[in-house]
């Protein structure tokens, strides 16, 4: 059996992987995990082919292999990745699981080599009524209840523009983060115990209003998309957001972009956990914004943000809003220069 599990939602991808492992090897005695960011395809072949004399097969989970070797021009120890050889080496009694939450679509090289009987799961978060149903079920799993109206209110609070439907342009999508949403529901269930989760609990415990606009602004500004950034900034200012706070958050986004660029092919959520982020999945959005840009461009943005902060402290820029615009324009100019 060959199972490919793609993203974009890390929590859903991991849950699917665990379900497959539990079904194929309930005791877990014949399951091994390999780091696809460093292992070669030959090493994976050796592992999946090593079935013990009394074993009915084994389960091998490889995380990050497709992201690293699935792109056109990728090299595996200097050679073209042997995807056909890998898939042909899987014994009938064994299970190969390729887990790649950082990949949303299957690369052509992998798709062409993949046998027809292999399964491919895309871990796309549910939207609309399906998302509301999932939220109610999660509340029940946390020994609580939540009616559909409350679930909708929570979804609108966290993802006002994207909970019901994904936008046509993927660049503007902020899909529900199922791990973060699960944690929010667990927090609400604990607060509401022993009663059900109500709208009042959500209004008290969950930040509302500008979350979606804030992330849209930060992603656009940190990546030099000045047209989108200015529009989103105006919305935030009209909603009463503090320019000094936005400046600090933009500086943090720029720093995280440099960290993600320096991390190379490491899983974004793994990087987030390694640096102690309260929401490690935030690094997935950071990585998405860096796609198609040289890593050096992200690294050059750090001194640009630092320079604006220095100029404000020295009095060259009088207000935090001035420093905010100065940083946005400098990053946009840097992006245009890199494009040339």
C-alpha positions as CSV (number, residue, x, y, z in Angstrom):
1,X,0.0,0.0,0.0
2,X,1.2,3.5,-0.9
3,X,-0.4,6.5,0.7
4,X,0.5,10.1,-0.1
5,X,-0.8,12.8,2.4
6,X,-0.5,16.4,1.3
7,X,-1.3,19.7,3.0
8,X,-2.1,22.5,3.5
9,X,-3.3,21.8,7.0
10,X,-0.6,20.2,9.2
11,X,-2.9,18.9,11.9
12,X,-5.3,17.2,9.5
13,X,-2.3,15.6,7.6
14,X,-0.8,14.3,10.8
15,X,-4.2,12.9,11.9
16,X,-4.6,11.1,8.6
17,X,-1.1,9.6,8.9
18,X,-1.8,8.4,12.4
19,X,-5.1,6.8,11.3
20,X,-3.3,4.8,8.5
21,X,-0.6,3.7,10.9
22,X,-3.1,2.5,13.5
23,X,-5.0,0.5,10.9
24,X,-1.9,-1.1,9.2
25,X,0.1,-1.6,12.4
26,X,-2.1,-1.3,15.5
27,X,0.7,-2.2,18.0
28,X,3.2,0.1,16.3
29,X,6.0,-2.5,16.5
30,X,6.6,-2.6,12.7
31,X,6.4,1.2,12.1
32,X,9.4,3.4,11.4
33,X,9.7,7.2,10.7
34,X,12.2,8.7,8.4
35,X,13.1,12.4,7.9
36,X,12.5,13.1,4.3
37,X,14.6,16.3,4.5
38,X,17.8,14.3,4.7
39,X,17.1,10.7,3.8
40,X,17.8,9.4,0.3
41,X,15.3,7.4,-1.8
42,X,17.7,4.5,-1.7
43,X,17.5,4.5,2.2
44,X,13.7,4.6,2.0
45,X,13.8,1.6,-0.4
46,X,16.1,-0.3,2.0
47,X,13.8,0.4,4.9
48,X,10.5,-0.5,3.2
49,X,12.0,-3.7,1.7
50,X,13.3,-5.0,5.0
51,X,10.5,-7.2,6.1
52,X,11.2,-9.7,8.9
53,X,10.8,-13.4,8.4
54,X,7.7,-13.6,10.7
55,X,6.4,-10.2,9.9
56,X,3.3,-9.6,7.8
57,X,4.8,-6.3,6.5
58,X,5.9,-3.0,7.9
59,X,4.9,0.7,7.8
60,X,7.4,3.3,6.8
61,X,6.4,7.0,7.2
62,X,8.6,9.5,5.4
63,X,7.9,13.2,6.1
64,X,9.1,15.9,3.8
65,X,10.5,13.8,0.9
66,X,8.2,15.1,-1.8
67,X,8.8,18.7,-0.8
68,X,12.5,18.1,-1.0
69,X,12.8,15.9,-4.1
70,X,9.6,16.4,-6.0
71,X,10.5,19.7,-7.6
72,X,11.8,19.8,-11.2
73,X,15.6,19.8,-11.1
74,X,15.8,18.2,-7.7
75,X,18.8,16.0,-7.1
76,X,19.1,13.0,-4.7
77,X,22.8,12.6,-4.0
78,X,23.6,14.1,-7.4
79,X,21.1,11.9,-9.3
80,X,17.6,12.3,-10.5
81,X,15.2,11.1,-7.8
82,X,14.1,7.5,-8.6
83,X,10.4,7.8,-7.8
84,X,9.5,4.8,-10.0
85,X,12.1,2.7,-8.2
86,X,10.8,3.7,-4.8
87,X,7.1,2.9,-5.6
88,X,8.1,-0.4,-7.3
89,X,10.0,-1.5,-4.2
90,X,7.0,-1.4,-1.8
91,X,6.0,-5.1,-0.9
92,X,2.4,-5.9,-1.1
93,X,2.3,-6.6,2.7
94,X,3.9,-3.3,3.6
95,X,2.7,0.4,3.7
96,X,4.7,3.4,2.5
97,X,3.3,6.7,3.8
98,X,4.7,9.9,2.3
99,X,3.6,12.8,4.5
100,X,4.1,16.3,3.1
101,X,1.9,18.9,4.8
102,X,4.0,21.7,3.2
103,X,2.9,20.5,-0.3
104,X,-0.6,21.3,-1.6
105,X,-0.5,19.6,-5.0
106,X,1.4,16.6,-6.2
107,X,4.5,17.4,-8.4
108,X,4.4,16.1,-11.9
109,X,7.4,13.8,-11.4
110,X,5.8,12.0,-8.4
111,X,2.3,11.9,-10.0
112,X,3.6,10.2,-13.2
113,X,5.4,7.5,-11.2
114,X,2.7,6.9,-8.6
115,X,0.8,3.6,-9.2
116,X,-3.0,4.0,-9.9
117,X,-3.9,2.0,-6.8
118,X,-2.0,4.5,-4.5
119,X,-4.1,6.9,-2.4
120,X,-3.6,10.6,-2.4
121,X,-5.2,12.7,0.4
122,X,-5.2,16.5,0.4
123,X,-5.6,17.8,3.9
124,X,-7.7,20.8,3.0
125,X,-9.6,22.3,6.0
126,X,-13.4,22.1,5.7
127,X,-15.4,25.3,5.0
128,X,-18.9,26.4,5.6
129,X,-21.4,23.9,7.1
130,X,-18.7,21.1,7.2
131,X,-16.5,23.4,9.3
132,X,-19.3,24.2,11.7
133,X,-20.1,20.5,12.1
134,X,-16.5,19.7,12.8
135,X,-16.4,22.5,15.4
136,X,-19.5,21.1,17.2
137,X,-18.0,17.6,17.1
138,X,-14.8,18.9,18.6
139,X,-16.7,20.6,21.4
140,X,-18.3,17.2,22.2
141,X,-14.9,15.6,22.3
142,X,-14.0,18.2,24.9
143,X,-17.0,17.2,27.1
144,X,-19.0,20.3,26.1
145,X,-21.6,21.4,23.5
146,X,-21.9,24.2,21.0
147,X,-24.9,25.0,18.9
148,X,-24.5,25.9,15.2
149,X,-25.1,29.6,15.8
150,X,-22.3,29.7,18.3
151,X,-20.0,27.7,16.0
152,X,-20.7,30.2,13.2
153,X,-20.0,33.1,15.5
154,X,-16.6,31.6,16.5
155,X,-15.7,30.9,12.8
156,X,-16.6,34.5,11.9
157,X,-14.5,35.8,14.8
158,X,-11.4,33.9,13.7
159,X,-11.8,33.7,9.9
160,X,-14.3,36.4,8.9
161,X,-13.4,36.4,5.2
162,X,-12.4,32.8,4.6
163,X,-14.4,30.4,6.9
164,X,-17.3,29.9,4.5
165,X,-15.4,29.7,1.1
166,X,-11.9,29.9,-0.1
167,X,-11.1,33.1,-2.2
168,X,-10.5,32.6,-5.9
169,X,-7.0,33.9,-5.6
170,X,-5.0,31.4,-3.3
171,X,-2.6,34.2,-2.5
172,X,-5.3,35.9,-0.4
173,X,-6.5,32.7,1.3
174,X,-6.1,32.2,5.1
175,X,-7.6,28.8,5.6
176,X,-8.8,27.7,9.0
177,X,-6.0,26.4,11.1
178,X,-7.5,23.2,12.5
179,X,-5.0,22.8,15.3
180,X,-5.4,26.4,16.5
181,X,-9.2,26.1,16.2
182,X,-9.2,22.9,18.2
183,X,-7.2,24.6,20.9
184,X,-9.6,27.5,21.0
185,X,-12.6,25.1,21.4
186,X,-10.8,23.2,24.2
187,X,-10.2,26.5,25.9
188,X,-13.8,27.5,25.5
189,X,-15.0,24.1,26.8
190,X,-12.9,24.5,29.9
191,X,-14.3,28.0,30.5
192,X,-17.9,27.0,30.0
193,X,-17.7,23.8,32.1
194,X,-20.1,22.2,33.1
195,X,-22.4,24.1,30.7
196,X,-22.4,24.5,26.9
197,X,-20.2,27.0,25.0
198,X,-22.2,30.1,24.3
199,X,-21.8,33.2,22.3
200,X,-20.9,35.2,25.4
201,X,-17.9,32.8,26.0
202,X,-16.7,33.3,22.5
203,X,-17.1,37.1,22.8
204,X,-15.1,37.1,26.0
205,X,-12.4,34.6,25.3
206,X,-11.7,35.0,21.6
207,X,-10.1,38.0,19.9
208,X,-12.4,39.3,17.2
209,X,-12.7,41.8,14.4
210,X,-9.3,42.6,12.9
211,X,-7.5,39.2,13.0
212,X,-8.0,38.4,9.3
213,X,-7.2,42.0,8.2
214,X,-4.1,42.0,10.5
215,X,-2.6,38.9,8.9
216,X,-3.5,40.1,5.4
217,X,-1.7,43.4,6.2
218,X,1.4,41.7,7.8
219,X,1.8,39.2,5.0
220,X,1.5,41.9,2.3
221,X,3.7,44.5,4.0
222,X,6.4,42.0,5.0
223,X,6.7,40.8,1.4
224,X,6.6,44.1,-0.3
225,X,3.1,44.0,-1.8
226,X,2.5,47.7,-1.2
227,X,-0.8,47.9,-3.0
228,X,-2.5,45.3,-0.8
229,X,-0.7,46.5,2.3
230,X,-1.9,50.1,2.1
231,X,-5.5,49.0,1.6
232,X,-5.4,46.6,4.6
233,X,-3.6,49.2,6.7
234,X,-6.3,51.7,6.2
235,X,-8.9,49.2,7.3
236,X,-6.9,48.5,10.5
237,X,-6.5,52.2,11.3
238,X,-10.2,52.8,10.8
239,X,-10.9,49.9,13.2
240,X,-8.7,51.7,15.8
241,X,-5.5,49.7,15.6
242,X,-2.4,51.3,17.2
243,X,0.2,52.1,14.6
244,X,3.0,51.4,17.1
245,X,1.6,47.9,17.7
246,X,1.4,47.3,13.9
247,X,5.0,48.5,13.5
248,X,6.2,46.0,16.1
249,X,4.2,43.2,14.5
250,X,5.5,44.0,11.1
251,X,9.0,43.9,12.5
252,X,8.3,40.5,14.0
253,X,7.0,39.2,10.6
254,X,10.1,40.4,8.9
255,X,12.2,38.6,11.5
256,X,10.2,35.4,11.1
257,X,10.6,35.7,7.3
258,X,14.4,35.8,7.7
259,X,14.2,32.8,10.1
260,X,12.1,30.8,7.6
261,X,14.4,31.7,4.7
262,X,17.4,30.6,6.7
263,X,15.7,27.3,7.7
264,X,15.6,26.2,4.0
265,X,13.5,23.1,3.5
266,X,12.5,22.5,7.1
267,X,8.8,22.1,7.8
268,X,7.4,25.6,8.8
269,X,5.4,24.3,11.8
270,X,8.5,22.5,13.0
271,X,10.5,25.8,12.7
272,X,7.7,27.6,14.6
273,X,7.9,25.0,17.4
274,X,11.7,25.2,17.5
275,X,11.7,29.0,18.1
276,X,8.9,28.8,20.6
277,X,6.0,30.4,18.8
278,X,2.7,30.2,20.6
279,X,1.1,29.3,17.2
280,X,3.8,27.4,15.2
281,X,1.4,27.1,12.2
282,X,2.0,30.8,11.6
283,X,5.2,29.9,9.9
284,X,3.3,28.2,7.2
285,X,1.8,31.5,6.1
286,X,5.3,33.1,6.4
287,X,6.7,30.4,4.1
288,X,3.8,30.9,1.7
289,X,4.6,34.5,1.4
290,X,8.3,33.8,0.6
291,X,7.6,31.5,-2.3
292,X,9.3,32.5,-5.5
293,X,11.6,34.9,-3.8
294,X,15.4,34.4,-3.1
295,X,16.2,33.8,0.5
296,X,18.6,36.8,0.4
297,X,15.7,39.1,-0.2
298,X,14.1,38.1,3.1
299,X,17.4,38.5,4.9
300,X,17.8,42.1,3.5
301,X,14.5,43.1,4.9
302,X,15.6,42.9,8.5
303,X,18.1,45.9,8.4
304,X,15.4,47.9,6.5
305,X,12.9,47.4,9.4
306,X,15.7,48.1,11.9
307,X,16.7,51.3,10.2
308,X,13.1,52.7,10.3
309,X,13.0,51.9,14.0
310,X,16.3,53.6,14.6
311,X,15.3,56.7,12.6
312,X,12.1,57.0,14.7
313,X,14.0,56.8,18.0
314,X,16.5,59.4,16.7
315,X,13.6,61.8,15.8
316,X,14.0,61.6,12.0
317,X,10.6,60.0,11.9
318,X,8.2,61.6,14.3
319,X,5.4,59.1,14.6
320,X,5.0,55.3,14.6
321,X,2.8,55.7,11.5
322,X,5.6,57.5,9.7
323,X,8.0,54.6,10.6
324,X,5.4,52.1,9.5
325,X,5.0,53.7,6.0
326,X,8.8,54.1,5.8
327,X,9.3,50.4,6.5
328,X,6.6,49.3,4.0
329,X,8.1,51.5,1.2
330,X,11.6,50.3,1.9
331,X,10.6,46.6,1.7
332,X,8.6,47.3,-1.5
333,X,11.6,49.0,-3.1
334,X,13.8,46.1,-2.0
335,X,11.5,43.7,-3.7
336,X,11.4,45.6,-6.9
337,X,15.2,45.8,-6.9
338,X,15.5,42.1,-6.4
339,X,13.0,41.5,-9.3
340,X,15.2,43.5,-11.6
